[in-house]
Amino acid sequence: MDSCPVCKARYSGKRQCHRCKADIGMLADIEDDAASYREQAMAAYQAGDFSRMLDIAGRSCSLRKTPEAVRMMACAALLTRRFDVAMQIRNHMTAGKR
């Protein structure tokens, strides 16, 4: 999170916005969880457990759809021969570029 979603003040890493005092701790927790899932998905890749990688990358994407998480999920889909999932990801990514 780069800024407070309420007032757009620069995010200082605290659980409460320094400007508007909004409670943004839960959003920070969600971002931390998504990053943790991305790390777990990478560990599953390194262990060669591609189905676990797909499951965990999907969890990361469901919390915060970063380009890195989406690419990891697409790679995991290809590695597990889930071409239908890979195509859904591709179609979703290209739909926004039209």
C-alpha positions, 0 to 999 in steps of 0.5 A: 500500500503506497497511500491511505485509501481514505485521504491518499496520504503517504503510507507510513507503515503504521496501522492508523493513517497519520493524517486522517486517523483511518484504521488501515491496519486490516488492509496492511494485514491483507497485503502482508498475507498476500506477500506471504502466500507469494513467498510460499508459492515460490517455495512450492515451485522450488520444491517442484510441488506445482499443484501446491504452487497453483493453490497458494498463488491463487490465495495470493491473487484473491487477497491482492492481485499484483502482476507478480502474483498473477504471473506466478499463478499463470506459470503454476497453471501451465506447470500443472497442465491446467491450460483452462486456468492459464487461458482464463488468466491470459484473457483477464489480463488482455481484456484490460488492454483493449 
